[in-house]
């Protein structure tokens, strides 16, 4: 039986259950937290809070989350592993990759691009930071500025690591900018299996289902996430978009998630008041009832929450 790597070791793909494909445990600026520890607070208290929040997921029918925190977002796999050990019933898949909207991190400036690819492959095949935990997902970002030189380099390195290891890819995107065709061209050049590539934040494109349909027909899976982040689109708009795409026969090309976390330091307090209801339970408590009320059948819900995640994470 095909297995999927989690932070606590491999699990059978058939046992992943309902899976949220784009989540975080912590997102932070690691060097700021290291030098100004008062921003982070007490480590044990942060861990305990994460354990409390994540324990709610199995209680509400979610068995697996993919933590897509990578370099540039404060990834700390030893900390996530410590948390996972205290949350029985929840699989946490961790990721490798690099998050940038422009330049590559300074560390890579004078090193050959292959260095980045090799780092990603080592995270997948050997494990991360001495934990023994192996990455089960690759992550990069193509935001509003599009394929800058640095962004394209990361995208190509992610695609090359994917080609070497068959590890799936998730991409932070800016749906309004419609960079999907440019991303598609790079991935095709690098020999990526589009069936295992997720275009994250596709649910932001609430006014353009035709664009999303074209991306799904090109072979991508649409990441319908950010439920609870009304800064980009309301809950009703996001949910109605999922219903419309299901009506168009695209349930097999979508996955559901939130893009939430237990702690984030990227926003000053009060700078995004719409995050006040940001939590891991919107899909279970709000999205699924909405879909059912709007006549989305259970088989399509299972496709988005169970079958598609298992296919992407483990391969066919």
Rosetta silent file (secondary structure, phi, psi, omega in degrees, C-alpha in Angstrom):
SEQUENCE: XXXXXXXXXXXXXXXXXXXXXXXXXXXXXXXXXXXXXXXXXXXXXXXXXXXXXXXXXXXXXXXXXXXXXXXXXXXXXXXXXXXXXXXXXXXXXXXXXXXXXXXXXXXXXXXXXXXXXXXXXXXXXXXXXXXXXXXXXXXXXXXXXXXXXXXXXXXXXXXXXXXXXXXXXXXXXXXXXXXXXXXXXXXXXXXXXXXXXXXXXXXXXXXXXXXXXXXXXXXXXXXXXXXXXXXXXXXXXXXXXXXXXXXXXXXXXXXXXXXXXXXXXXXXXXXXXXXXXXXXXXXXXXXXXXXXXXXXXXXXXXXXXXXXXXXXXXXX
SCORE:     score description
SCORE:     0.000 S_00000001
   1 L     0.000  137.596 -178.923    0.000    0.000    0.000 S_00000001
   2 L   -66.360  139.354 -179.329    1.308    3.483   -0.893 S_00000001
   3 E  -114.837  157.061  178.825    2.492    5.513    2.070 S_00000001
   4 E  -122.151  135.472  179.755    2.647    9.239    2.787 S_00000001
   5 E   -77.415  131.802  171.300    5.311   10.869    4.932 S_00000001
   6 E  -122.066  174.148 -177.206    4.149   12.718    8.054 S_00000001
   7 L   -65.824  -19.579  177.578    6.148   14.459   10.764 S_00000001
   8 L  -105.200   11.570  178.206    5.847   11.292   12.875 S_00000001
   9 E   117.743  176.608 -175.759    6.664    8.884   10.051 S_00000001
  10 E   -72.962  146.299  174.118    4.936    7.226    7.096 S_00000001
  11 E  -131.551  155.956  177.195    1.235    6.356    7.118 S_00000001
  12 E   -67.710  135.463 -179.975   -0.871    4.438    4.628 S_00000001
  13 H   -58.104  -34.788 -178.723   -2.497    6.734    2.087 S_00000001
  14 H   -66.162  -16.612 -178.600   -5.786    4.906    2.586 S_00000001
  15 H  -101.088    9.183 -178.576   -5.769    6.020    6.218 S_00000001
  16 L   -67.333  -32.856 -179.223   -5.342    9.759    5.646 S_00000001
  17 L    66.559 -156.087  178.781   -9.072   10.388    5.941 S_00000001
  18 L   -67.235  129.025 -168.854  -10.415   13.884    5.560 S_00000001
  19 E  -128.954  130.893  172.536   -7.467   16.102    4.742 S_00000001
  20 E   -98.036  118.635 -165.542   -6.922   19.865    4.780 S_00000001
  21 E   -90.874   -3.678 -178.723   -4.278   20.507    2.134 S_00000001
  22 E  -147.971   87.173  179.048   -3.052   24.023    2.987 S_00000001
  23 E  -132.930  172.205  173.768   -2.541   24.826    6.660 S_00000001
  24 L  -136.552  153.134  167.903    0.182   26.082    8.996 S_00000001
  25 L   -92.154  -55.373  173.828    1.004   25.450   12.624 S_00000001
  26 E  -132.932  141.841  169.414    3.133   28.587   13.068 S_00000001
  27 E  -125.431  122.266 -176.136    4.129   31.311   10.598 S_00000001
  28 L  -156.716  166.934  177.134    6.763   33.689   11.866 S_00000001
  29 L   -95.370   99.700 -165.853    9.882   35.685   11.102 S_00000001
  30 H   -59.751  -42.940 -176.446   12.455   33.420   12.673 S_00000001
  31 H   -71.623  -29.686  174.419   15.350   35.871   13.045 S_00000001
  32 H   -66.799  -45.817 -179.763   13.070   38.521   14.595 S_00000001
  33 H   -62.813  -36.083 -179.615   11.718   36.000   17.090 S_00000001
  34 H   -67.281  -37.990 -175.095   15.248   34.851   17.913 S_00000001
  35 H   -93.229  -18.872  176.725   16.478   38.387   18.570 S_00000001
  36 L  -130.251   70.205 -170.492   13.296   39.776   20.128 S_00000001
  37 H   -62.435  -17.248  177.423   11.943   36.768   22.028 S_00000001
  38 H   -63.381  -25.159  177.516    9.269   38.801   23.744 S_00000001
  39 H   -65.619  -35.806 -177.747    7.358   38.773   20.466 S_00000001
  40 L   -82.522  -39.844 -177.408    7.081   34.989   20.617 S_00000001
  41 L    89.545 -152.853 -174.911    6.494   34.631   24.314 S_00000001
  42 L   -88.744  124.809 -174.860    6.953   31.435   26.287 S_00000001
  43 H   -55.311  -48.833 -177.083    7.713   28.379   24.169 S_00000001
  44 H   -62.792  -34.207  179.476    5.779   25.904   26.279 S_00000001
  45 H   -69.102  -40.109  177.924    2.735   28.167   26.271 S_00000001
  46 H   -64.488  -43.278  179.902    2.803   28.473   22.469 S_00000001
  47 H   -63.621  -44.667 -179.440    3.153   24.719   22.078 S_00000001
  48 H   -61.830  -39.006  178.486    0.334   24.038   24.531 S_00000001
  49 H   -65.584  -41.252  177.901   -1.952   26.447   22.672 S_00000001
  50 H   -63.587  -42.131  178.049   -1.171   24.746   19.354 S_00000001
  51 H   -59.558  -44.924 -179.905   -1.872   21.338   20.864 S_00000001
  52 H   -60.715  -45.635 -178.111   -5.229   22.585   22.173 S_00000001
  53 H   -67.048  -43.583 -175.418   -6.245   24.035   18.805 S_00000001
  54 H   -72.927  -26.924  176.980   -5.109   21.064   16.744 S_00000001
  55 H   -64.375  -19.982  178.498   -6.831   18.526   19.015 S_00000001
  56 H   -69.244  -24.752 -174.331  -10.122   20.048   17.851 S_00000001
  57 H   -66.039  -53.493  177.453   -9.573   18.744   14.324 S_00000001
  58 H   -59.147  -31.367  179.139   -9.989   14.986   14.930 S_00000001
  59 H   -65.203  -20.816 -179.088  -12.976   15.815   17.113 S_00000001
  60 L  -115.320   24.764  169.032  -14.574   17.389   14.027 S_00000001
  61 L    88.075    6.415  178.373  -13.719   14.685   11.526 S_00000001
  62 L   -99.524  125.761 -175.776  -10.392   15.920   10.140 S_00000001
  63 L  -103.373  -22.462 -173.274   -7.623   13.311   10.215 S_00000001
  64 E  -143.157  141.167  167.477   -4.766   14.994    8.311 S_00000001
  65 E  -128.384  150.519  172.834   -3.395   18.471    7.657 S_00000001
  66 E  -105.950  113.121  178.404   -0.591   19.521    5.356 S_00000001
  67 E   -85.960  105.763 -173.031    1.577   22.151    7.045 S_00000001
  68 L   -94.900   28.961  176.713    2.946   24.091    4.074 S_00000001
  69 L   -78.181  125.299 -176.559    5.333   26.235    6.135 S_00000001
  70 L  -131.921 -170.194  177.955    8.722   26.385    4.408 S_00000001
  71 E   -58.837  132.250 -175.044   11.918   28.448    4.303 S_00000001
  72 L   100.244   -8.622  179.008   10.909   32.108    4.461 S_00000001
  73 L  -124.937    7.938  177.613    7.946   31.390    6.736 S_00000001
  74 L    83.347   32.632  179.897    9.749   30.281    9.882 S_00000001
  75 L   -57.038  132.184  176.867    9.588   26.507    9.419 S_00000001
  76 L  -141.803   88.079 -175.230   10.564   24.659   12.609 S_00000001
  77 H   -67.680  -37.320  174.972    9.989   20.934   12.193 S_00000001
  78 H   -55.726  -39.201  179.120   11.344   19.925   15.634 S_00000001
  79 H   -67.966  -43.154  179.419    8.659   22.142   17.184 S_00000001
  80 H   -64.089  -38.494  178.357    5.924   20.738   14.933 S_00000001
  81 H   -63.487  -41.154  178.018    7.033   17.202   15.755 S_00000001
  82 H   -60.072  -40.830  179.316    6.796   17.974   19.477 S_00000001
  83 H   -68.563  -45.528 -177.821    3.247   19.205   18.942 S_00000001
  84 H   -59.032  -33.996  179.208    2.232   16.271   16.748 S_00000001
  85 L   -63.979  -17.952 -178.896    3.298   13.831   19.469 S_00000001
  86 L  -105.925    7.992 -179.199    0.610   15.369   21.675 S_00000001
  87 L  -124.849   75.561  178.710   -2.208   15.307   19.104 S_00000001
  88 L   -63.426  144.140  179.040   -3.248   11.681   18.615 S_00000001
  89 L    91.736   -3.971  178.735   -5.541   11.116   15.685 S_00000001
  90 L  -123.734  120.535  172.316   -4.091   13.898   13.528 S_00000001
  91 E   -85.174  135.444  175.333   -1.487   13.332   10.816 S_00000001
  92 E  -120.369  111.404  174.429    0.679   16.377   10.025 S_00000001
  93 E   -87.167  129.712  179.294    2.456   16.333    6.678 S_00000001
  94 E  -106.269  163.944 -169.494    5.335   18.840    6.585 S_00000001
  95 E  -122.922  162.040  168.612    6.785   20.590    3.565 S_00000001
  96 E  -126.728  158.302 -178.267   10.018   21.702    1.978 S_00000001
  97 E   143.872 -162.145 -176.061   10.550   24.562   -0.393 S_00000001
  98 E  -147.934  135.127 -175.765   11.027   28.316   -0.322 S_00000001
  99 L  -111.031  109.887  175.638    8.562   31.184    0.029 S_00000001
 100 L  -150.640  148.002  175.451    9.450   34.407   -1.741 S_00000001
 101 L  -100.096   -4.111 -175.234    7.629   36.935   -3.902 S_00000001
 102 L  -146.566  -93.308 -176.847   10.837   38.308   -5.479 S_00000001
 103 L   -85.656  157.112  169.171   14.465   37.345   -4.764 S_00000001
 104 L   -71.436  157.519  176.307   15.758   34.041   -3.472 S_00000001
 105 L   -55.674  149.436 -175.345   17.073   34.186    0.116 S_00000001
 106 H   -55.461  -31.702  179.729   20.535   35.738    0.371 S_00000001
 107 H   -52.272  -34.672 -174.071   21.994   32.346    1.329 S_00000001
 108 H   -93.954   -2.771 -172.951   21.481   31.157   -2.258 S_00000001
 109 L   -56.252  -45.411 -174.063   22.693   34.268   -4.099 S_00000001
 110 L  -105.923   15.439  175.933   26.220   33.032   -4.833 S_00000001
 111 L  -107.996  150.887  178.699   25.457   29.343   -4.933 S_00000001
 112 L   -63.592  148.719 -179.622   24.406   27.431   -8.043 S_00000001
 113 L   -53.976  -29.729 -178.808   20.637   26.921   -8.388 S_00000001
 114 H   -59.180  -26.226  179.572   21.174   23.191   -8.005 S_00000001
 115 H   -57.216  -44.733 -178.799   21.987   23.823   -4.330 S_00000001
 116 H   -64.160  -45.174  178.039   18.377   24.683   -3.603 S_00000001
 117 H   -57.721  -45.365 -178.721   17.090   21.621   -5.421 S_00000001
 118 H   -63.090  -36.954  176.446   19.514   19.406   -3.507 S_00000001
 119 H   -61.426  -46.261 -179.206   18.348   20.880   -0.187 S_00000001
 120 H   -62.025  -43.551 -178.987   14.738   20.116   -1.049 S_00000001
 121 H   -63.954  -40.295  178.527   15.575   16.576   -2.112 S_00000001
 122 H   -63.355  -39.055  177.135   17.514   15.957    1.106 S_00000001
 123 H   -60.768  -32.759 -177.412   14.512   17.107    3.163 S_00000001
 124 H   -81.958  -40.004 -171.801   12.411   14.552    1.283 S_00000001
 125 H   -97.582  -27.893 -176.199   14.784   11.604    1.209 S_00000001
 126 L  -109.628  -31.453 -177.574   16.887   12.033    4.376 S_00000001
 127 L   117.943  168.552 -171.172   14.747   14.097    6.737 S_00000001
 128 L  -110.938  124.727  169.290   14.651   17.629    8.121 S_00000001
 129 L    52.950   38.181  176.198   16.990   19.161   10.709 S_00000001
 130 L    73.642    8.084 -178.216   17.972   15.867   12.317 S_00000001
 131 L   -83.740  -20.478 -171.646   14.375   14.999   13.238 S_00000001
 132 L    82.694  -10.829  179.065   14.063   12.047   10.874 S_00000001
 133 L   -75.952  129.140 -178.300   10.818   13.625    9.640 S_00000001
 134 L  -104.458  139.793  179.727   10.645   13.662    5.844 S_00000001
 135 L   -67.106  137.907  177.048    8.834   16.284    3.804 S_00000001
 136 L  -112.318    5.826 -179.189    5.716   15.067    2.018 S_00000001
 137 E  -150.587  146.357  172.263    5.029   18.271    0.069 S_00000001
 138 E  -107.053  143.686 -173.920    6.968   20.873   -1.939 S_00000001
 139 E  -139.312  138.353  169.921    5.959   24.538   -1.683 S_00000001
 140 E  -148.326 -177.482 -176.194    6.730   27.783   -3.497 S_00000001
 141 E  -138.130  138.945  170.184    4.952   31.072   -4.237 S_00000001
 142 E  -130.966   98.119 -173.913    4.035   33.056   -7.338 S_00000001
 143 L   -97.569 -157.709 -171.668    2.347   36.207   -6.119 S_00000001
 144 L   -56.320  -35.878 -178.880    1.189   39.433   -7.784 S_00000001
 145 L   -71.926  -12.997  175.401    4.630   40.272   -9.203 S_00000001
 146 L    78.159 -151.044 -173.675    4.646   36.994  -11.077 S_00000001
 147 L   -85.175   73.291  167.390    7.723   35.112  -12.268 S_00000001
 148 L   -62.137  168.836 -179.189   10.532   37.392  -11.161 S_00000001
 149 H   -58.020  -43.104 -178.931   13.986   35.875  -11.651 S_00000001
 150 H   -68.460  -41.883  179.335   14.062   34.681   -8.044 S_00000001
 151 H   -64.056  -42.011  179.115   10.518   33.301   -8.077 S_00000001
 152 H   -65.115  -37.887  178.281   11.152   31.430  -11.307 S_00000001
 153 H   -61.455  -44.506  179.665   14.350   29.952   -9.887 S_00000001
 154 H   -64.625  -43.850  179.598   12.484   28.629   -6.844 S_00000001
 155 H   -58.653  -43.090 -179.832    9.642   27.292   -9.008 S_00000001
 156 H   -67.897  -39.427  179.059   12.122   25.441  -11.226 S_00000001
 157 H   -65.501  -40.049  176.180   14.009   24.033   -8.221 S_00000001
 158 H   -62.262  -44.867 -179.825   10.742   22.836   -6.695 S_00000001
 159 H   -64.348  -37.800  178.757    9.748   21.248  -10.006 S_00000001
 160 H   -67.829  -39.656  176.621   13.148   19.564  -10.320 S_00000001
 161 H   -65.018  -37.214  175.447   12.902   18.167   -6.780 S_00000001
 162 H   -61.363  -45.343 -178.880    9.424   16.918   -7.666 S_00000001
 163 H   -64.071  -32.837 -178.862   10.767   15.209  -10.784 S_00000001
 164 H   -80.357  -24.338 -171.757   13.502   13.512   -8.740 S_00000001
 165 H  -124.698  -11.414 -175.035   11.295   12.360   -5.862 S_00000001
 166 L    66.628   15.963  177.224    7.657   12.356   -7.090 S_00000001
 167 L   -75.099  135.646 -177.073    6.755   14.579   -4.133 S_00000001
 168 L   -69.703  167.021 -175.103    3.694   16.743   -4.866 S_00000001
 169 E  -123.735  138.166  166.170    3.753   20.529   -5.200 S_00000001
 170 E  -124.103  140.619 -174.198    1.582   23.279   -3.779 S_00000001
 171 E  -126.048  121.102  168.506    1.941   26.848   -5.012 S_00000001
 172 E   -65.454  125.732  179.967    0.826   30.027   -3.286 S_00000001
 173 E  -127.828  164.498  174.544   -0.779   32.039   -6.092 S_00000001
 174 L  -113.637   93.466 -168.674   -2.371   35.441   -6.648 S_00000001
 175 H   -58.133  -35.505 -177.314   -5.490   34.453   -8.533 S_00000001
 176 H   -62.583  -25.929 -178.870   -6.370   37.965   -9.673 S_00000001
 177 H   -86.092  -10.699  174.495   -3.101   38.160  -11.622 S_00000001
 178 L    52.943   53.730  178.732   -3.816   34.925  -13.499 S_00000001
 179 L   -84.955    3.055 -177.344   -0.251   33.616  -13.513 S_00000001
 180 H   -52.227  -47.937  179.794   -1.474   30.054  -14.060 S_00000001
 181 H   -60.994  -37.349  178.537   -0.451   29.817  -17.733 S_00000001
 182 H   -68.363  -40.826  176.119    3.085   31.060  -16.958 S_00000001
 183 H   -61.740  -43.711  179.821    3.397   28.585  -14.084 S_00000001
 184 H   -56.867  -43.633 -178.155    2.099   25.853  -16.376 S_00000001
 185 H   -63.162  -44.022  179.153    4.783   26.562  -18.973 S_00000001
 186 H   -63.677  -45.281 -177.975    7.632   26.338  -16.441 S_00000001
 187 H   -64.323  -37.827  176.693    6.291   23.129  -14.924 S_00000001
 188 H   -63.850  -41.057  178.771    5.922   21.535  -18.345 S_00000001
 189 H   -61.484  -32.569 -177.816    9.509   22.449  -19.186 S_00000001
 190 L   -92.328    2.559  175.719   10.680   20.751  -15.978 S_00000001
 191 L    75.398   29.623 -178.400    8.596   17.617  -16.582 S_00000001
 192 L   -74.081  149.726  173.559    6.202   18.033  -13.658 S_00000001
 193 L   -87.963  101.260 -174.149    3.185   15.778  -13.193 S_00000001
 194 H   -63.135  -21.751  178.759    0.401   18.386  -13.168 S_00000001
 195 H   -63.830  -15.372 -177.696   -1.978   15.899  -11.596 S_00000001
 196 H  -120.486   31.773  177.744   -0.003   16.394   -8.379 S_00000001
 197 E  -121.798  127.283  179.046    0.230   20.203   -8.403 S_00000001
 198 E  -106.745  129.457  171.779   -2.122   22.367   -6.336 S_00000001
 199 E   -90.976   97.577 -177.787   -2.740   26.034   -7.179 S_00000001
 200 E   -65.958  154.583  176.898   -3.251   27.431   -3.700 S_00000001
 201 L    63.869   23.144  175.982   -5.648   30.306   -2.980 S_00000001
 202 H   -62.019  -26.923 -179.675   -7.651   29.606   -6.121 S_00000001
 203 H   -66.020   -9.062  174.377  -10.727   30.385   -4.055 S_00000001
 204 H   -70.021  -21.221 -173.151   -9.796   34.077   -4.163 S_00000001
 205 L   -84.552   56.842 -172.148  -10.927   34.159   -7.818 S_00000001
 206 L   -69.853  -19.116 -179.464  -14.583   34.484   -6.918 S_00000001
 207 L   -98.533    2.453 -173.631  -15.415   36.577   -9.976 S_00000001
 208 L  -138.633   64.102  177.749  -13.658   34.371  -12.514 S_00000001
 209 H   -63.987  -23.944  179.180  -14.723   30.717  -12.429 S_00000001
 210 H   -65.200  -39.626  176.307  -13.873   30.437  -16.128 S_00000001
 211 H   -61.667  -45.475 -179.715  -10.183   31.035  -15.360 S_00000001
 212 H   -64.807  -38.948  177.513  -10.262   28.375  -12.663 S_00000001
 213 H   -61.336  -41.045  179.080  -12.021   25.944  -14.975 S_00000001
 214 H   -63.685  -39.388  179.132   -9.298   26.490  -17.575 S_00000001
 215 H   -67.797  -39.630  176.674   -6.593   25.803  -14.979 S_00000001
 216 H   -64.792  -41.563  179.388   -8.339   22.636  -13.846 S_00000001
 217 H   -68.377  -23.334  175.336   -8.722   21.475  -17.438 S_00000001
 218 H   -74.583  -16.643  176.332   -4.994   22.130  -17.932 S_00000001
 219 L   124.289   -8.915 -179.517   -4.348   19.539  -15.210 S_00000001
 220 L   -75.543  156.612  165.147   -3.987   21.528  -11.969 S_00000001
 221 E   -98.220  136.443 -177.327   -5.856   20.909   -8.732 S_00000001
 222 E   -90.556  121.366  176.147   -7.505   24.054   -7.380 S_00000001
 223 E   -83.895  105.139  179.945   -6.778   24.864   -3.746 S_00000001
 224 E   -95.508   90.178 -171.879  -10.060   26.255   -2.376 S_00000001
 225 L  -129.156 -161.379  179.883   -8.777   27.637    0.905 S_00000001
 226 L    63.162   22.382  171.003   -8.692   30.822    2.995 S_00000001
 227 L   -62.537  125.296 -175.889  -12.160   30.249    4.412 S_00000001
 228 L   102.221   -9.313  175.249  -12.303   32.747    7.254 S_00000001
 229 L  -105.536   86.585 -173.174   -9.954   35.267    5.615 S_00000001
 230 L   -77.301   -4.351  178.296  -12.530   37.769    4.372 S_00000001
 231 L   -59.046  -32.525 -176.932   -9.849   40.265    3.344 S_00000001
 232 L   -99.875  -36.550  178.482   -9.735   38.593   -0.085 S_00000001
 233 L  -166.015  150.525 -178.049  -13.272   37.223   -0.409 S_00000001
 234 L   -76.246  163.912  176.550  -16.172   36.531    1.917 S_00000001
 235 H   -56.958  -44.769 -177.941  -17.134   33.118    3.193 S_00000001
 236 H   -63.618  -41.192  179.409  -20.289   33.181    1.088 S_00000001
 237 H   -64.320  -43.700  179.984  -18.381   34.112   -2.070 S_00000001
 238 H   -64.559  -45.261 -177.416  -15.818   31.357   -1.563 S_00000001
 239 H   -65.833  -41.855  178.690  -18.431   28.738   -0.780 S_00000001
 240 H   -63.158  -33.782  177.923  -20.616   29.730   -3.731 S_00000001
 241 H   -65.424  -42.180  177.410  -17.576   29.415   -6.002 S_00000001
 242 H   -61.002  -43.837  178.365  -16.990   25.834   -4.827 S_00000001
 243 H   -58.913  -45.137 -178.902  -20.650   25.050   -5.499 S_00000001
 244 H   -63.434  -42.137 -179.887  -20.388   26.516   -9.007 S_00000001
 245 H   -69.478  -34.298  173.194  -17.255   24.570   -9.848 S_00000001
 246 H   -63.152  -41.700  178.236  -18.849   21.382   -8.538 S_00000001
 247 H   -59.704  -31.824  178.701  -21.823   22.137  -10.791 S_00000001
 248 L   -82.334    3.205  177.214  -19.351   22.354  -13.687 S_00000001
 249 L    84.379   25.659 -173.763  -18.078   18.878  -12.872 S_00000001
 250 L  -108.904   18.468  179.007  -14.785   19.935  -11.269 S_00000001
 251 H   -60.137  -32.025  179.085  -15.052   18.317   -7.825 S_00000001
 252 H   -74.518   -1.230 -179.879  -12.246   15.934   -8.806 S_00000001
 253 H  -119.124   22.768 -179.790  -10.027   18.987   -9.375 S_00000001
 254 E  -134.535  149.891  167.876  -10.455   20.720   -6.012 S_00000001
 255 E  -130.736  155.531 -175.451   -9.221   20.405   -2.431 S_00000001
 256 E  -113.303  148.285  178.167  -10.476   22.319    0.615 S_00000001
 257 L  -170.110 -169.893 -178.334   -8.579   24.055    3.386 S_00000001
 258 L  -121.689  -36.362 -167.512   -8.236   27.279    5.426 S_00000001
 259 L    65.183   44.805  179.001   -4.626   28.598    5.255 S_00000001
 260 L  -109.631  178.376  179.377   -4.801   29.241    8.977 S_00000001
 261 L  -159.707  168.832  178.972   -2.301   28.792   11.818 S_00000001
 262 L   -81.202  -25.018 -178.898   -1.977   28.852   15.585 S_00000001
 263 E  -157.693  134.567  176.298    0.291   31.906   15.556 S_00000001
 264 E  -140.271  135.170  179.895    1.391   34.382   12.895 S_00000001
 265 L  -109.853   11.512 -176.825    3.602   37.439   13.336 S_00000001
 266 L   -80.198  -13.622 -179.905    3.269   38.830    9.806 S_00000001
 267 L  -119.987  132.175  174.408    0.373   41.101   10.715 S_00000001
 268 L   -65.796  149.308  179.640    0.430   43.763   13.403 S_00000001
 269 L   -53.310  127.814  178.607   -2.377   43.363   15.951 S_00000001
 270 L    85.022   -5.643 -176.379   -5.567   44.752   14.461 S_00000001
 271 L   -74.060  -23.704  173.598   -4.115   45.197   10.980 S_00000001
 272 L  -132.513   84.231 -175.566   -6.411   42.516    9.584 S_00000001
 273 H   -63.235  -20.340 -179.450   -9.496   42.522   11.741 S_00000001
 274 H   -71.232   -4.749  176.997  -11.077   39.916    9.470 S_00000001
 275 H   -84.060    1.562 -174.988   -8.729   37.330   11.042 S_00000001
 276 H   -63.496  -26.425  178.713  -10.733   37.394   14.273 S_00000001
 277 H  -107.361   25.635 -175.989  -12.641   34.274   13.214 S_00000001
 278 L   -80.925  112.041  179.671   -9.631   32.559   11.655 S_00000001
 279 L  -155.648  174.659 -173.238   -9.551   28.940   12.810 S_00000001
 280 L   -82.800    1.037 -169.679   -9.205   25.338   11.650 S_00000001
 281 L  -110.023    3.411 -179.453  -12.891   24.406   11.836 S_00000001
 282 H   -58.372  -42.825 -178.345  -14.545   26.508    9.124 S_00000001
 283 H   -60.705  -50.298 -177.350  -14.527   23.627    6.645 S_00000001
 284 H   -66.880  -44.660 -171.124  -16.119   21.172    9.077 S_00000001
 285 H   -87.988  -27.471 -172.121  -18.522   23.571   10.763 S_00000001
 286 H  -121.643  -47.878 -174.785  -19.431   25.976    7.961 S_00000001
 287 H   -67.403  -49.117 -177.448  -18.295   24.942    4.483 S_00000001
 288 H   -62.182  -43.923  174.208  -19.653   21.402    4.475 S_00000001
 289 H   -59.201  -39.546  178.671  -23.103   22.443    5.719 S_00000001
 290 H   -61.742  -45.753 -178.997  -23.169   25.171    3.041 S_00000001
 291 H   -61.825  -44.170 -179.676  -22.247   22.702    0.298 S_00000001
 292 H   -64.160  -40.447  179.203  -24.890   20.229    1.427 S_00000001
 293 H   -64.969  -22.602 -179.588  -27.524   22.952    1.623 S_00000001
 294 L  -107.269   27.487  166.920  -26.662   23.852   -1.973 S_00000001
 295 L    68.100   26.210  170.308  -27.041   20.293   -3.246 S_00000001
 296 L   -80.290  120.714 -175.090  -23.394   19.267   -3.541 S_00000001
 297 L   -70.219  157.582 -177.909  -23.543   15.453   -3.184 S_00000001
 298 H   -60.076  -33.734  179.896  -21.549   13.563   -0.572 S_00000001
 299 H   -62.483  -37.180  177.950  -19.478   11.843   -3.257 S_00000001
 300 H   -72.206  -36.320  175.228  -18.172   15.217   -4.444 S_00000001
 301 H   -63.103  -43.754  177.117  -17.437   16.288   -0.882 S_00000001
 302 H   -61.617  -36.674  177.919  -15.497   13.043   -0.363 S_00000001
 303 H   -60.188  -46.885 -175.399  -13.574   13.739   -3.568 S_00000001
 304 H   -72.490  -30.670 -174.612  -12.445   17.165   -2.344 S_00000001
 305 H  -102.803  -22.906 -174.315  -11.632   16.115    1.227 S_00000001
 306 H  -121.625  -61.637 -171.011  -10.522   12.467    0.935 S_00000001
 307 H   -69.722  -45.921 -178.689   -9.835   11.082   -2.538 S_00000001
 308 H   -65.031  -46.165  175.843   -8.125   14.075   -4.153 S_00000001
 309 H   -57.210  -42.962 -179.689   -5.756   14.719   -1.211 S_00000001
 310 H   -63.896  -40.592  178.190   -4.793   11.032   -1.101 S_00000001
 311 H   -62.513  -44.641 -177.331   -4.184   11.019   -4.870 S_00000001
 312 H   -67.939  -45.777 -175.471   -2.023   14.140   -4.703 S_00000001
 313 H   -72.046  -33.859 -174.323   -0.017   13.115   -1.642 S_00000001
 314 H  -109.781  -16.124 -173.669    0.528    9.478   -2.622 S_00000001
 315 L    84.643  164.157 -178.089    0.112    9.390   -6.373 S_00000001
 316 L   -71.352    0.000    0.000   -2.289    7.156   -8.234 S_00000001
